[in-house]
Amino acid sequence: MDKYVTTPLTKEVINDLQAGDYVYITGIIYTARDAAHKRMYETMIEGDNIPFDLENNIIYYLGPTPEREGQVIGSAGPTTSSRMDKYTPLLLDHGLKGMIGKGKRNNEVIQSMIKNKAVYFAAVGGAGALLSKKIKSSKVIAYEDLGTEAIRELFVENFPVIVVIDTKGNNLYEIVMEKG
């Protein structure tokens, strides 16, 4: 079922999303990959604030390529989500409600998603050039020294994703395998 959502996410919207739903996101989302996650995690463990408010927001596991002339961003395909798993439960405990990436998540992340009422979306790997057309603005907001792994604030319009894991822990990958 196709659903259109705007950010920040609300409790009602999150609870309505089900594994397998096609979702089109409009609004602000943030990018962060391995190095940014490690830095945010360490900052939070030390009791300091990270560069943006996690509450009801979405992180896209993305390290874009440089933009070409006339574009706001280069290719913007997802990276493998499991690389962020060790940092994710803490971020979820601090209000993160959505993640966009590709691939499976470990059980600790799934249990934390259930506890914190969060969702995991997949973007189509290999479609980065097409996905970048849904990104209307991009600006680095933190960790510029990390280059492509710096945290960016993106404004997206009808950004296409699929709900892989919903707030109840229903997992599209497992559902598909069971139907085999």
C-alpha positions in Angstrom: 0.0 0.0 0.0 1.3 3.5 -0.9 1.6 6.0 1.9 2.8 9.6 1.9 4.4 10.9 5.1 6.0 14.2 6.1 8.8 14.7 8.6 9.1 14.9 11.5 7.3 11.6 12.0 4.4 11.4 14.4 3.4 8.6 16.7 0.2 8.1 14.6 2.1 7.9 11.3 4.7 5.5 12.7 2.1 3.2 14.2 0.3 3.1 10.9 3.3 1.9 8.9 3.5 -1.8 8.2 6.2 -4.0 6.8 5.8 -4.0 3.0 4.3 -0.6 2.7 5.6 1.7 0.0 6.3 5.1 1.5 7.0 8.5 0.0 8.7 10.8 2.4 8.6 14.6 2.2 10.5 16.9 4.5 13.8 17.0 6.4 15.9 13.9 6.9 19.5 13.6 8.0 22.4 11.6 6.6 25.0 9.7 8.6 27.3 6.8 8.0 29.8 4.8 10.0 32.2 7.6 11.1 29.4 10.0 11.9 27.6 7.4 13.9 30.7 6.6 15.9 31.2 10.3 16.7 27.6 10.8 17.7 27.6 7.7 19.8 30.8 8.8 21.6 29.5 12.3 22.1 26.2 11.0 23.6 28.1 8.5 25.9 30.1 11.5 27.2 26.8 13.3 27.9 27.2 16.0 25.3 24.7 17.0 22.6 24.9 15.9 19.0 24.5 18.3 16.1 20.8 17.8 15.5 17.7 16.7 17.4 17.0 13.0 17.0 13.4 13.3 18.3 11.0 12.0 15.6 13.6 12.3 12.9 15.0 10.0 10.2 18.6 9.1 9.5 19.5 8.0 5.9 22.6 5.8 5.8 24.2 7.8 3.0 27.6 9.1 1.8 26.7 10.9 -1.4 29.0 11.4 -4.3 29.9 15.0 -5.1 27.2 16.9 -6.9 27.5 17.7 -10.6 26.8 21.1 -12.1 23.1 22.0 -11.7 22.5 19.3 -9.0 22.1 19.7 -5.2 23.7 16.3 -4.5 25.5 13.5 -6.4 24.4 9.9 -6.4 22.5 9.2 -3.2 22.1 5.4 -2.8 21.9 3.7 0.6 24.8 2.0 2.4 24.6 -1.3 4.3 22.7 -0.7 7.5 24.3 -3.4 9.7 27.4 -1.3 9.9 25.4 1.1 12.1 23.9 -1.6 14.3 26.2 -1.1 17.3 25.3 2.5 17.6 21.6 2.4 16.7 19.9 1.4 20.0 21.4 4.4 21.8 20.1 6.7 19.0 16.7 5.1 19.2 16.6 5.6 23.0 17.2 9.3 22.3 14.2 9.7 20.0 15.2 8.6 16.5 12.1 7.2 14.8 13.3 6.2 11.3 16.3 4.8 9.5 16.8 4.4 5.8 19.4 1.9 4.4 19.7 -1.5 2.9 20.1 -5.0 4.2 19.3 -6.7 7.5 19.4 -5.4 11.1 20.5 -7.4 14.1 18.1 -8.6 16.8 19.3 -5.9 19.3 18.3 -3.2 16.8 15.0 -4.8 16.1 14.2 -5.1 19.8 15.1 -1.5 20.4 12.9 -0.5 17.4 9.9 -2.3 19.1 10.7 -0.7 22.5 11.1 2.8 21.0 8.3 2.5 18.3 10.6 3.1 15.3 10.7 1.9 11.7 13.4 0.8 9.3 13.0 1.7 5.7 14.9 0.4 2.7 15.9 2.5 -0.3 16.8 0.7 -3.5 20.5 0.0 -3.7 21.9 0.8 -7.1 19.4 3.5 -7.8 21.4 6.4 -6.2 21.2 8.6 -9.3 17.4 8.3 -9.4 17.1 8.8 -5.7 19.1 11.9 -5.8 16.4 13.5 -8.0 14.1 13.4 -5.0 16.5 15.4 -2.9 15.7 19.1 -3.3 18.4 20.6 -1.0 21.5 19.4 0.9 23.7 21.1 3.4 26.5 19.8 5.6 25.5 20.6 9.2 28.2 18.8 11.2 31.5 16.8 11.0 32.6 18.5 7.8 36.0 16.9 8.3 34.5 13.5 7.5 34.0 14.5 3.9 31.2 12.4 2.3 30.5 11.0 5.7 29.7 14.4 7.2 26.2 14.8 8.5 23.9 16.5 6.0 20.4 17.9 6.3 18.4 17.0 3.3 15.0 18.2 2.1 13.4 15.4 0.2 10.2 15.4 -1.8 8.3 12.1 -2.3 11.5 10.1 -1.5 10.6 6.4 -2.2 11.3 3.8 0.4 9.8 0.5 1.6 9.0 -0.4 5.3 11.2 -3.4 6.0 10.7 -3.5 9.8 7.7 -1.9 11.5 7.1 -0.8 15.1 5.9 -4.3 16.0 9.0 -6.0 14.7 7.4 -7.4 11.5 10.2 -7.9 9.1 9.6 -7.9 5.4 12.7 -10.0 4.7 11.4 -12.8 6.9 7.9 -12.5 5.6 9.1 -12.9 2.0 11.3 -15.9 3.0 8.4 -17.6 4.8 6.2 -17.2 1.7 9.2 -18.6 -0.3 
